[in-house]
Amino acid sequence: MPLLQPQVVSRAGLTPTYGAAAASTTVPCGPRNFLHVKNTAGSSMTVTLTATAKIEGQPVTDVVVTVPATTGDKMIGPISQALFASDTNGTCAVTYSSTTNVTVACLSI
């Protein structure tokens, strides 16, 4: 799974770079990290952040966000380590139901 590195928003401004979505990626967890997903396809699609946390032994539900068709634009986060860290590197597994005409950037404030 490719790792999306956060692009840091600063007072000087940031023009984010968006890449084509892959079927699955990882992003670093962090209280200031989030995903910006754009969908220009003719159908809506979903983005799933895989939750790894447990409360009293019960798994927390994954976060599933629907991105609308054509002009869909969603910001998803923060990507909390307590909820989403899937490995010792502190990354979150992200999957996309469709990647056609979908772009994504990981941003950090």
C-alpha positions in Angstrom: 0.0 0.0 0.0 1.4 3.4 -0.9 2.0 5.8 1.9 0.5 9.3 1.4 2.8 11.8 3.1 1.1 14.8 4.8 1.5 18.2 3.1 1.7 20.9 5.8 -0.6 23.8 5.7 1.2 27.0 6.8 0.6 30.7 7.2 2.5 31.2 4.0 -0.2 29.1 2.2 -0.2 25.7 0.6 -1.2 24.7 -2.9 -1.8 21.0 -2.2 -0.8 18.3 -4.7 -3.4 15.7 -5.4 -2.7 12.2 -6.7 -4.9 9.6 -8.3 -6.4 7.4 -5.6 -5.2 3.8 -5.4 -7.5 0.9 -4.3 -5.8 1.1 -0.9 -3.3 3.4 0.8 -1.9 4.3 4.2 -1.6 7.7 5.8 0.3 8.7 9.0 -1.9 9.0 12.0 -1.9 12.3 13.8 -4.3 14.7 15.5 -3.7 17.3 12.8 -3.7 15.0 9.7 -6.7 14.6 7.4 -7.6 13.4 3.9 -9.0 15.6 1.2 -10.8 13.4 -1.4 -12.2 14.7 -4.7 -14.6 12.7 -6.9 -15.4 13.8 -10.4 -16.8 10.4 -11.6 -20.5 10.0 -12.5 -21.1 7.8 -9.4 -20.6 8.4 -5.7 -17.9 6.3 -3.9 -16.8 5.6 -0.4 -13.6 6.0 1.5 -13.0 3.7 4.5 -10.6 4.4 7.3 -10.0 1.0 9.1 -10.4 1.4 12.8 -8.1 -0.8 15.0 -9.2 0.4 18.4 -11.2 -1.6 20.9 -13.3 -0.5 23.8 -13.8 -3.1 26.5 -12.7 -5.7 24.0 -15.2 -4.7 21.4 -13.8 -3.4 18.0 -14.6 0.2 17.1 -16.5 0.6 13.8 -14.6 1.7 10.7 -15.2 5.2 9.5 -16.9 5.1 6.1 -17.5 8.4 4.2 -19.5 8.7 1.0 -18.1 11.2 -1.5 -20.8 12.4 -3.9 -20.6 12.0 -7.7 -19.4 14.7 -10.1 -18.3 17.5 -7.8 -17.8 15.4 -4.7 -15.4 16.9 -2.2 -14.8 15.6 1.3 -12.3 16.4 4.1 -11.9 13.4 6.4 -10.2 13.6 9.8 -8.5 14.0 12.1 -6.8 10.6 11.7 -6.3 9.7 15.4 -3.7 7.2 16.3 -5.8 5.8 19.1 -8.6 4.9 16.6 -6.7 4.0 13.4 -3.1 3.0 13.9 -2.8 -0.2 12.0 0.9 -0.9 12.6 3.9 0.0 14.6 4.6 2.9 12.2 1.4 4.6 13.3 -0.3 4.5 10.0 -4.0 4.2 9.0 -5.2 1.8 6.3 -7.5 3.6 3.8 -9.5 1.9 1.0 -11.5 3.5 -1.8 -14.6 1.8 -3.4 -13.7 3.3 -6.7 -10.6 5.1 -8.0 -11.8 6.3 -11.4 -11.7 10.1 -11.4 -10.8 10.2 -7.7 -7.9 12.2 -6.4 -6.6 12.5 -2.8 -4.2 14.5 -0.7 -3.1 14.0 2.9 -2.9 17.4 4.6 -1.8 18.5 8.1 -2.5 21.7 9.9 
